[in-house]
């Protein structure tokens, strides 16, 4: 929801009767309602400084049209990015380094992981065969 704040704030000490409800001035106006999936309006930074919430784009156009940075990257990247995001406070509390701080360092982090996996592809493929063999053996033993 988007809205405009009224600059002239009404006097909060004014008292009204129920018959005078229409005379009460609102502190906001010009409501604009919109709905977008979170990933389409999310940013790669936290929300406000005192929470650990996912932030949103600051652009009204991007909010209304659902064209934030993750709209282009896709929901699976949004999910992966935010599922494993560690903010500075959590990093200190858990005594672990932050794997990434923004999309650029996220890309570097993912590239390092892919490089390591590719370098060990044959090893991993052999593990897969061994795991299937172990799973088959456990199934046979259960019968």
C-alpha positions as CSV (number, residue, x, y, z in Angstrom):
1,X,0.0,0.0,0.0
2,X,1.3,3.4,-0.9
3,X,0.0,6.7,0.6
4,X,0.8,10.3,1.0
5,X,1.4,11.7,4.5
6,X,-0.4,14.9,5.4
7,X,2.0,17.7,6.3
8,X,-0.5,19.6,8.5
9,X,-1.0,17.2,11.4
10,X,-4.4,17.5,13.2
11,X,-4.4,18.3,16.9
12,X,-4.4,15.0,18.7
13,X,-6.0,16.5,21.7
14,X,-9.2,17.5,19.8
15,X,-12.2,15.6,21.0
16,X,-15.0,14.6,18.6
17,X,-18.4,13.0,19.1
18,X,-19.6,10.1,16.9
19,X,-21.7,12.5,14.9
20,X,-18.5,14.4,14.0
21,X,-16.5,11.4,12.5
22,X,-16.4,13.0,9.1
23,X,-14.7,16.1,10.5
24,X,-11.7,14.1,11.8
25,X,-8.7,14.8,9.6
26,X,-6.6,11.9,8.5
27,X,-2.8,11.9,8.8
28,X,-2.6,10.0,5.4
29,X,-4.4,10.2,2.1
30,X,-4.1,9.1,-1.6
31,X,-4.1,5.4,-0.9
32,X,-2.9,3.1,-3.7
33,X,-3.2,-0.6,-3.1
34,X,-1.1,-3.1,-5.1
35,X,-0.1,-6.8,-4.8
36,X,3.1,-8.3,-5.9
37,X,5.0,-11.5,-5.0
38,X,7.7,-10.6,-2.5
39,X,10.5,-11.7,-4.7
40,X,9.4,-9.3,-7.4
41,X,9.7,-6.2,-5.1
42,X,12.5,-7.4,-2.8
43,X,16.0,-5.8,-2.6
44,X,19.2,-7.5,-1.7
45,X,19.5,-5.5,1.6
46,X,17.7,-5.8,4.9
47,X,14.6,-3.8,5.6
48,X,15.0,-1.2,8.4
49,X,18.2,-1.1,10.4
50,X,16.7,-2.6,13.5
51,X,15.1,-5.7,12.0
52,X,16.2,-8.7,10.1
53,X,13.5,-8.4,7.5
54,X,13.9,-8.6,3.8
55,X,14.1,-5.2,2.3
56,X,12.1,-3.9,-0.6
57,X,12.9,-1.7,-3.6
58,X,12.6,2.0,-2.9
59,X,11.3,2.8,-6.4
60,X,7.6,3.3,-6.5
61,X,7.6,2.2,-10.2
62,X,9.4,-1.1,-9.3
63,X,6.9,-1.7,-6.4
64,X,3.8,-1.2,-8.6
65,X,5.2,-3.1,-11.6
66,X,7.0,-5.8,-9.7
67,X,10.3,-5.1,-11.5
68,X,12.7,-5.2,-8.5
69,X,16.1,-6.9,-8.9
70,X,14.9,-10.4,-8.1
71,X,12.1,-10.2,-10.7
72,X,14.8,-10.5,-13.3
73,X,16.9,-13.1,-11.4
74,X,13.9,-15.3,-10.5
75,X,12.2,-16.6,-7.4
76,X,14.7,-19.5,-7.0
77,X,17.6,-17.0,-6.7
78,X,15.6,-14.8,-4.3
79,X,14.9,-17.9,-2.1
80,X,18.5,-19.1,-2.1
81,X,19.9,-15.6,-1.5
82,X,17.7,-14.8,1.5
83,X,17.5,-18.4,2.9
84,X,21.3,-18.3,3.5
85,X,21.8,-14.6,4.1
86,X,23.6,-13.9,7.3
87,X,23.5,-10.3,8.6
88,X,26.4,-8.7,10.6
89,X,24.6,-9.2,13.9
90,X,23.9,-12.9,13.3
91,X,27.5,-13.4,12.1
92,X,28.8,-12.0,15.4
93,X,26.3,-13.9,17.5
94,X,27.1,-17.2,15.8
95,X,30.8,-16.6,15.4
96,X,30.7,-17.4,11.7
97,X,31.8,-15.3,8.7
98,X,29.3,-13.8,6.4
99,X,29.3,-15.8,3.2
100,X,28.1,-12.8,1.2
101,X,26.8,-9.2,1.9
102,X,25.2,-8.2,-1.4
103,X,24.5,-9.6,-4.8
104,X,28.0,-9.2,-6.1
105,X,29.5,-11.1,-3.3
106,X,26.7,-13.7,-3.5
107,X,27.7,-14.3,-7.1
108,X,31.4,-14.7,-6.1
109,X,30.3,-17.1,-3.3
110,X,28.2,-19.2,-5.7
111,X,31.0,-19.3,-8.3
112,X,33.5,-20.5,-5.7
113,X,31.1,-23.3,-4.8
114,X,30.5,-24.3,-8.4
115,X,34.3,-24.3,-9.1
116,X,34.9,-26.6,-6.2
117,X,32.0,-28.9,-7.2
118,X,33.3,-29.1,-10.8
119,X,36.8,-29.8,-9.7
120,X,35.5,-32.8,-7.7
121,X,32.8,-33.9,-10.2
122,X,34.2,-37.4,-10.7
123,X,34.6,-37.9,-6.9
124,X,31.0,-36.8,-6.3
125,X,29.6,-39.0,-9.1
126,X,31.4,-42.0,-7.5
127,X,29.9,-41.1,-4.1
128,X,26.5,-41.1,-5.7
129,X,26.9,-44.6,-7.0
130,X,28.1,-45.8,-3.5
131,X,25.2,-44.1,-1.8
132,X,22.7,-45.8,-4.2
133,X,24.4,-49.1,-3.5
134,X,24.2,-48.5,0.3
135,X,20.5,-47.5,0.0
136,X,19.7,-50.6,-2.0
137,X,21.5,-52.8,0.5
138,X,19.5,-51.2,3.4
139,X,16.2,-51.8,1.5
140,X,17.1,-55.5,0.9
141,X,18.0,-55.9,4.6
142,X,14.6,-54.5,5.6
143,X,12.8,-57.2,3.6
